[in-house]
Amino acid sequence: MGSFICDSCGREVNIYEGILSWRREGRELSNFAITHHSGADCPGQPSNNTCRDLFRVASVKGYLAFVQYLITRWGEGCTITDFDSLKRVLAQINAHIHEGMVNLLGE
């Protein structure tokens, strides 16, 4: 299956070398990003304070758990102040899961 694209450095991210991170400040969620783990070659998203391993979120079970997390936060009154970044990471994860299903089903 294909790699993800790092929102920080623009290079490919292997599913086991990446994270999905975002900033949670009070009741605001923002700056959703798929990046490499921060290191010498990629700064990641140092302003973000919440993250999940990419390989966990990019499975069907992990994706649904992430959606449940978002729904729970919305129920608590949180808002997303950077909807475009959330759409961008969800599009990458959706494409990855879709490709896996196509490979599994042989379509």
Chimera marker file (.cmm) of the C-alpha trace (Angstrom):
<marker_set name="trace">
<marker id="1" x="0.000" y="0.000" z="0.000" r="1" g="1" b="0" radius="0.5"/>
<marker id="2" x="1.046" y="3.549" z="-0.607" r="1" g="1" b="0" radius="0.5"/>
<marker id="3" x="2.797" y="5.887" z="1.719" r="1" g="1" b="0" radius="0.5"/>
<marker id="4" x="1.449" y="9.027" z="3.290" r="1" g="1" b="0" radius="0.5"/>
<marker id="5" x="2.774" y="12.537" z="2.593" r="1" g="1" b="0" radius="0.5"/>
<marker id="6" x="4.287" y="14.450" z="5.509" r="1" g="1" b="0" radius="0.5"/>
<marker id="7" x="2.549" y="17.779" z="6.142" r="1" g="1" b="0" radius="0.5"/>
<marker id="8" x="5.782" y="19.186" z="7.544" r="1" g="1" b="0" radius="0.5"/>
<marker id="9" x="8.546" y="18.239" z="5.087" r="1" g="1" b="0" radius="0.5"/>
<marker id="10" x="6.522" y="17.045" z="2.074" r="1" g="1" b="0" radius="0.5"/>
<marker id="11" x="8.270" y="13.678" z="1.811" r="1" g="1" b="0" radius="0.5"/>
<marker id="12" x="6.674" y="10.249" z="1.972" r="1" g="1" b="0" radius="0.5"/>
<marker id="13" x="5.934" y="8.815" z="5.407" r="1" g="1" b="0" radius="0.5"/>
<marker id="14" x="5.870" y="5.078" z="5.972" r="1" g="1" b="0" radius="0.5"/>
<marker id="15" x="2.822" y="4.055" z="7.994" r="1" g="1" b="0" radius="0.5"/>
<marker id="16" x="5.051" y="2.818" z="10.849" r="1" g="1" b="0" radius="0.5"/>
<marker id="17" x="7.222" y="5.954" z="10.886" r="1" g="1" b="0" radius="0.5"/>
<marker id="18" x="4.469" y="8.551" z="11.068" r="1" g="1" b="0" radius="0.5"/>
<marker id="19" x="2.081" y="10.148" z="13.496" r="1" g="1" b="0" radius="0.5"/>
<marker id="20" x="-1.227" y="11.969" z="13.289" r="1" g="1" b="0" radius="0.5"/>
<marker id="21" x="-1.019" y="14.988" z="15.564" r="1" g="1" b="0" radius="0.5"/>
<marker id="22" x="-3.158" y="17.995" z="16.370" r="1" g="1" b="0" radius="0.5"/>
<marker id="23" x="-3.374" y="20.859" z="18.801" r="1" g="1" b="0" radius="0.5"/>
<marker id="24" x="-5.933" y="20.832" z="21.579" r="1" g="1" b="0" radius="0.5"/>
<marker id="25" x="-6.193" y="24.110" z="23.421" r="1" g="1" b="0" radius="0.5"/>
<marker id="26" x="-9.160" y="24.507" z="25.707" r="1" g="1" b="0" radius="0.5"/>
<marker id="27" x="-12.199" y="23.606" z="23.620" r="1" g="1" b="0" radius="0.5"/>
<marker id="28" x="-10.472" y="24.079" z="20.267" r="1" g="1" b="0" radius="0.5"/>
<marker id="29" x="-8.967" y="21.380" z="18.041" r="1" g="1" b="0" radius="0.5"/>
<marker id="30" x="-6.721" y="22.507" z="15.190" r="1" g="1" b="0" radius="0.5"/>
<marker id="31" x="-3.629" y="21.893" z="13.052" r="1" g="1" b="0" radius="0.5"/>
<marker id="32" x="-4.306" y="18.237" z="12.217" r="1" g="1" b="0" radius="0.5"/>
<marker id="33" x="-1.199" y="16.849" z="10.516" r="1" g="1" b="0" radius="0.5"/>
<marker id="34" x="0.376" y="13.620" z="9.342" r="1" g="1" b="0" radius="0.5"/>
<marker id="35" x="4.127" y="13.845" z="9.841" r="1" g="1" b="0" radius="0.5"/>
<marker id="36" x="7.237" y="11.832" z="10.505" r="1" g="1" b="0" radius="0.5"/>
<marker id="37" x="8.116" y="11.423" z="14.158" r="1" g="1" b="0" radius="0.5"/>
<marker id="38" x="10.119" y="14.581" z="14.851" r="1" g="1" b="0" radius="0.5"/>
<marker id="39" x="13.834" y="14.160" z="14.379" r="1" g="1" b="0" radius="0.5"/>
<marker id="40" x="16.864" y="15.489" z="12.562" r="1" g="1" b="0" radius="0.5"/>
<marker id="41" x="15.325" y="15.241" z="9.080" r="1" g="1" b="0" radius="0.5"/>
<marker id="42" x="11.805" y="16.467" z="9.882" r="1" g="1" b="0" radius="0.5"/>
<marker id="43" x="10.623" y="18.865" z="12.560" r="1" g="1" b="0" radius="0.5"/>
<marker id="44" x="7.142" y="17.335" z="12.759" r="1" g="1" b="0" radius="0.5"/>
<marker id="45" x="4.558" y="19.686" z="14.262" r="1" g="1" b="0" radius="0.5"/>
<marker id="46" x="6.141" y="20.989" z="17.485" r="1" g="1" b="0" radius="0.5"/>
<marker id="47" x="3.139" y="23.176" z="18.347" r="1" g="1" b="0" radius="0.5"/>
<marker id="48" x="0.816" y="20.152" z="18.441" r="1" g="1" b="0" radius="0.5"/>
<marker id="49" x="0.188" y="18.576" z="21.836" r="1" g="1" b="0" radius="0.5"/>
<marker id="50" x="-1.857" y="15.462" z="21.009" r="1" g="1" b="0" radius="0.5"/>
<marker id="51" x="-0.910" y="12.567" z="18.740" r="1" g="1" b="0" radius="0.5"/>
<marker id="52" x="-1.584" y="8.982" z="17.711" r="1" g="1" b="0" radius="0.5"/>
<marker id="53" x="0.690" y="6.560" z="15.882" r="1" g="1" b="0" radius="0.5"/>
<marker id="54" x="-0.237" y="6.628" z="12.210" r="1" g="1" b="0" radius="0.5"/>
<marker id="55" x="-0.385" y="2.840" z="11.882" r="1" g="1" b="0" radius="0.5"/>
<marker id="56" x="-3.042" y="2.734" z="14.601" r="1" g="1" b="0" radius="0.5"/>
<marker id="57" x="-5.252" y="5.434" z="13.070" r="1" g="1" b="0" radius="0.5"/>
<marker id="58" x="-4.866" y="4.073" z="9.520" r="1" g="1" b="0" radius="0.5"/>
<marker id="59" x="-6.645" y="0.800" z="10.293" r="1" g="1" b="0" radius="0.5"/>
<marker id="60" x="-10.424" y="0.520" z="10.113" r="1" g="1" b="0" radius="0.5"/>
<marker id="61" x="-10.655" y="-0.001" z="13.883" r="1" g="1" b="0" radius="0.5"/>
<marker id="62" x="-8.259" y="2.871" z="14.617" r="1" g="1" b="0" radius="0.5"/>
<marker id="63" x="-9.984" y="5.188" z="12.149" r="1" g="1" b="0" radius="0.5"/>
<marker id="64" x="-13.352" y="4.557" z="13.776" r="1" g="1" b="0" radius="0.5"/>
<marker id="65" x="-11.792" y="5.148" z="17.206" r="1" g="1" b="0" radius="0.5"/>
<marker id="66" x="-10.449" y="8.499" z="15.965" r="1" g="1" b="0" radius="0.5"/>
<marker id="67" x="-13.875" y="9.452" z="14.595" r="1" g="1" b="0" radius="0.5"/>
<marker id="68" x="-15.377" y="8.471" z="17.970" r="1" g="1" b="0" radius="0.5"/>
<marker id="69" x="-12.781" y="10.706" z="19.679" r="1" g="1" b="0" radius="0.5"/>
<marker id="70" x="-13.869" y="13.636" z="17.488" r="1" g="1" b="0" radius="0.5"/>
<marker id="71" x="-17.567" y="12.988" z="18.109" r="1" g="1" b="0" radius="0.5"/>
<marker id="72" x="-16.950" y="12.815" z="21.861" r="1" g="1" b="0" radius="0.5"/>
<marker id="73" x="-15.028" y="16.113" z="21.795" r="1" g="1" b="0" radius="0.5"/>
<marker id="74" x="-17.840" y="17.755" z="19.805" r="1" g="1" b="0" radius="0.5"/>
<marker id="75" x="-20.311" y="16.458" z="22.383" r="1" g="1" b="0" radius="0.5"/>
<marker id="76" x="-18.207" y="18.133" z="25.064" r="1" g="1" b="0" radius="0.5"/>
<marker id="77" x="-18.451" y="21.439" z="23.216" r="1" g="1" b="0" radius="0.5"/>
<marker id="78" x="-15.110" y="21.429" z="21.405" r="1" g="1" b="0" radius="0.5"/>
<marker id="79" x="-14.860" y="23.069" z="18.003" r="1" g="1" b="0" radius="0.5"/>
<marker id="80" x="-12.550" y="22.488" z="15.064" r="1" g="1" b="0" radius="0.5"/>
<marker id="81" x="-10.906" y="25.767" z="14.151" r="1" g="1" b="0" radius="0.5"/>
<marker id="82" x="-8.920" y="24.381" z="11.195" r="1" g="1" b="0" radius="0.5"/>
<marker id="83" x="-11.336" y="22.205" z="9.245" r="1" g="1" b="0" radius="0.5"/>
<marker id="84" x="-9.124" y="22.106" z="6.122" r="1" g="1" b="0" radius="0.5"/>
<marker id="85" x="-6.303" y="20.338" z="7.968" r="1" g="1" b="0" radius="0.5"/>
<marker id="86" x="-8.733" y="17.717" z="9.303" r="1" g="1" b="0" radius="0.5"/>
<marker id="87" x="-10.150" y="17.137" z="5.797" r="1" g="1" b="0" radius="0.5"/>
<marker id="88" x="-6.596" y="16.745" z="4.428" r="1" g="1" b="0" radius="0.5"/>
<marker id="89" x="-5.545" y="14.068" z="6.944" r="1" g="1" b="0" radius="0.5"/>
<marker id="90" x="-8.865" y="12.228" z="6.662" r="1" g="1" b="0" radius="0.5"/>
<marker id="91" x="-8.469" y="12.137" z="2.864" r="1" g="1" b="0" radius="0.5"/>
<marker id="92" x="-5.037" y="10.498" z="3.186" r="1" g="1" b="0" radius="0.5"/>
<marker id="93" x="-6.283" y="7.960" z="5.733" r="1" g="1" b="0" radius="0.5"/>
<marker id="94" x="-9.422" y="7.219" z="3.692" r="1" g="1" b="0" radius="0.5"/>
<marker id="95" x="-7.327" y="6.606" z="0.564" r="1" g="1" b="0" radius="0.5"/>
<marker id="96" x="-5.053" y="4.247" z="2.502" r="1" g="1" b="0" radius="0.5"/>
<marker id="97" x="-7.952" y="2.240" z="3.944" r="1" g="1" b="0" radius="0.5"/>
<marker id="98" x="-9.703" y="2.154" z="0.554" r="1" g="1" b="0" radius="0.5"/>
<marker id="99" x="-6.561" y="0.850" z="-1.156" r="1" g="1" b="0" radius="0.5"/>
<marker id="100" x="-6.253" y="-1.862" z="1.486" r="1" g="1" b="0" radius="0.5"/>
<marker id="101" x="-9.863" y="-2.931" z="0.966" r="1" g="1" b="0" radius="0.5"/>
<marker id="102" x="-9.424" y="-3.026" z="-2.819" r="1" g="1" b="0" radius="0.5"/>
<marker id="103" x="-6.311" y="-5.179" z="-2.430" r="1" g="1" b="0" radius="0.5"/>
<marker id="104" x="-8.128" y="-7.477" z="-0.008" r="1" g="1" b="0" radius="0.5"/>
<marker id="105" x="-11.203" y="-7.880" z="-2.184" r="1" g="1" b="0" radius="0.5"/>
<marker id="106" x="-9.296" y="-8.081" z="-5.459" r="1" g="1" b="0" radius="0.5"/>
<marker id="107" x="-11.215" y="-5.318" z="-7.195" r="1" g="1" b="0" radius="0.5"/>
<link id1="1" id2="2" r="1" g="1" b="0" radius="0.2"/>
<link id1="2" id2="3" r="1" g="1" b="0" radius="0.2"/>
<link id1="3" id2="4" r="1" g="1" b="0" radius="0.2"/>
<link id1="4" id2="5" r="1" g="1" b="0" radius="0.2"/>
<link id1="5" id2="6" r="1" g="1" b="0" radius="0.2"/>
<link id1="6" id2="7" r="1" g="1" b="0" radius="0.2"/>
<link id1="7" id2="8" r="1" g="1" b="0" radius="0.2"/>
<link id1="8" id2="9" r="1" g="1" b="0" radius="0.2"/>
<link id1="9" id2="10" r="1" g="1" b="0" radius="0.2"/>
<link id1="10" id2="11" r="1" g="1" b="0" radius="0.2"/>
<link id1="11" id2="12" r="1" g="1" b="0" radius="0.2"/>
<link id1="12" id2="13" r="1" g="1" b="0" radius="0.2"/>
<link id1="13" id2="14" r="1" g="1" b="0" radius="0.2"/>
<link id1="14" id2="15" r="1" g="1" b="0" radius="0.2"/>
<link id1="15" id2="16" r="1" g="1" b="0" radius="0.2"/>
<link id1="16" id2="17" r="1" g="1" b="0" radius="0.2"/>
<link id1="17" id2="18" r="1" g="1" b="0" radius="0.2"/>
<link id1="18" id2="19" r="1" g="1" b="0" radius="0.2"/>
<link id1="19" id2="20" r="1" g="1" b="0" radius="0.2"/>
<link id1="20" id2="21" r="1" g="1" b="0" radius="0.2"/>
<link id1="21" id2="22" r="1" g="1" b="0" radius="0.2"/>
<link id1="22" id2="23" r="1" g="1" b="0" radius="0.2"/>
<link id1="23" id2="24" r="1" g="1" b="0" radius="0.2"/>
<link id1="24" id2="25" r="1" g="1" b="0" radius="0.2"/>
<link id1="25" id2="26" r="1" g="1" b="0" radius="0.2"/>
<link id1="26" id2="27" r="1" g="1" b="0" radius="0.2"/>
<link id1="27" id2="28" r="1" g="1" b="0" radius="0.2"/>
<link id1="28" id2="29" r="1" g="1" b="0" radius="0.2"/>
<link id1="29" id2="30" r="1" g="1" b="0" radius="0.2"/>
<link id1="30" id2="31" r="1" g="1" b="0" radius="0.2"/>
<link id1="31" id2="32" r="1" g="1" b="0" radius="0.2"/>
<link id1="32" id2="33" r="1" g="1" b="0" radius="0.2"/>
<link id1="33" id2="34" r="1" g="1" b="0" radius="0.2"/>
<link id1="34" id2="35" r="1" g="1" b="0" radius="0.2"/>
<link id1="35" id2="36" r="1" g="1" b="0" radius="0.2"/>
<link id1="36" id2="37" r="1" g="1" b="0" radius="0.2"/>
<link id1="37" id2="38" r="1" g="1" b="0" radius="0.2"/>
<link id1="38" id2="39" r="1" g="1" b="0" radius="0.2"/>
<link id1="39" id2="40" r="1" g="1" b="0" radius="0.2"/>
<link id1="40" id2="41" r="1" g="1" b="0" radius="0.2"/>
<link id1="41" id2="42" r="1" g="1" b="0" radius="0.2"/>
<link id1="42" id2="43" r="1" g="1" b="0" radius="0.2"/>
<link id1="43" id2="44" r="1" g="1" b="0" radius="0.2"/>
<link id1="44" id2="45" r="1" g="1" b="0" radius="0.2"/>
<link id1="45" id2="46" r="1" g="1" b="0" radius="0.2"/>
<link id1="46" id2="47" r="1" g="1" b="0" radius="0.2"/>
<link id1="47" id2="48" r="1" g="1" b="0" radius="0.2"/>
<link id1="48" id2="49" r="1" g="1" b="0" radius="0.2"/>
<link id1="49" id2="50" r="1" g="1" b="0" radius="0.2"/>
<link id1="50" id2="51" r="1" g="1" b="0" radius="0.2"/>
<link id1="51" id2="52" r="1" g="1" b="0" radius="0.2"/>
<link id1="52" id2="53" r="1" g="1" b="0" radius="0.2"/>
<link id1="53" id2="54" r="1" g="1" b="0" radius="0.2"/>
<link id1="54" id2="55" r="1" g="1" b="0" radius="0.2"/>
<link id1="55" id2="56" r="1" g="1" b="0" radius="0.2"/>
<link id1="56" id2="57" r="1" g="1" b="0" radius="0.2"/>
<link id1="57" id2="58" r="1" g="1" b="0" radius="0.2"/>
<link id1="58" id2="59" r="1" g="1" b="0" radius="0.2"/>
<link id1="59" id2="60" r="1" g="1" b="0" radius="0.2"/>
<link id1="60" id2="61" r="1" g="1" b="0" radius="0.2"/>
<link id1="61" id2="62" r="1" g="1" b="0" radius="0.2"/>
<link id1="62" id2="63" r="1" g="1" b="0" radius="0.2"/>
<link id1="63" id2="64" r="1" g="1" b="0" radius="0.2"/>
<link id1="64" id2="65" r="1" g="1" b="0" radius="0.2"/>
<link id1="65" id2="66" r="1" g="1" b="0" radius="0.2"/>
<link id1="66" id2="67" r="1" g="1" b="0" radius="0.2"/>
<link id1="67" id2="68" r="1" g="1" b="0" radius="0.2"/>
<link id1="68" id2="69" r="1" g="1" b="0" radius="0.2"/>
<link id1="69" id2="70" r="1" g="1" b="0" radius="0.2"/>
<link id1="70" id2="71" r="1" g="1" b="0" radius="0.2"/>
<link id1="71" id2="72" r="1" g="1" b="0" radius="0.2"/>
<link id1="72" id2="73" r="1" g="1" b="0" radius="0.2"/>
<link id1="73" id2="74" r="1" g="1" b="0" radius="0.2"/>
<link id1="74" id2="75" r="1" g="1" b="0" radius="0.2"/>
<link id1="75" id2="76" r="1" g="1" b="0" radius="0.2"/>
<link id1="76" id2="77" r="1" g="1" b="0" radius="0.2"/>
<link id1="77" id2="78" r="1" g="1" b="0" radius="0.2"/>
<link id1="78" id2="79" r="1" g="1" b="0" radius="0.2"/>
<link id1="79" id2="80" r="1" g="1" b="0" radius="0.2"/>
<link id1="80" id2="81" r="1" g="1" b="0" radius="0.2"/>
<link id1="81" id2="82" r="1" g="1" b="0" radius="0.2"/>
<link id1="82" id2="83" r="1" g="1" b="0" radius="0.2"/>
<link id1="83" id2="84" r="1" g="1" b="0" radius="0.2"/>
<link id1="84" id2="85" r="1" g="1" b="0" radius="0.2"/>
<link id1="85" id2="86" r="1" g="1" b="0" radius="0.2"/>
<link id1="86" id2="87" r="1" g="1" b="0" radius="0.2"/>
<link id1="87" id2="88" r="1" g="1" b="0" radius="0.2"/>
<link id1="88" id2="89" r="1" g="1" b="0" radius="0.2"/>
<link id1="89" id2="90" r="1" g="1" b="0" radius="0.2"/>
<link id1="90" id2="91" r="1" g="1" b="0" radius="0.2"/>
<link id1="91" id2="92" r="1" g="1" b="0" radius="0.2"/>
<link id1="92" id2="93" r="1" g="1" b="0" radius="0.2"/>
<link id1="93" id2="94" r="1" g="1" b="0" radius="0.2"/>
<link id1="94" id2="95" r="1" g="1" b="0" radius="0.2"/>
<link id1="95" id2="96" r="1" g="1" b="0" radius="0.2"/>
<link id1="96" id2="97" r="1" g="1" b="0" radius="0.2"/>
<link id1="97" id2="98" r="1" g="1" b="0" radius="0.2"/>
<link id1="98" id2="99" r="1" g="1" b="0" radius="0.2"/>
<link id1="99" id2="100" r="1" g="1" b="0" radius="0.2"/>
<link id1="100" id2="101" r="1" g="1" b="0" radius="0.2"/>
<link id1="101" id2="102" r="1" g="1" b="0" radius="0.2"/>
<link id1="102" id2="103" r="1" g="1" b="0" radius="0.2"/>
<link id1="103" id2="104" r="1" g="1" b="0" radius="0.2"/>
<link id1="104" id2="105" r="1" g="1" b="0" radius="0.2"/>
<link id1="105" id2="106" r="1" g="1" b="0" radius="0.2"/>
<link id1="106" id2="107" r="1" g="1" b="0" radius="0.2"/>
</marker_set>
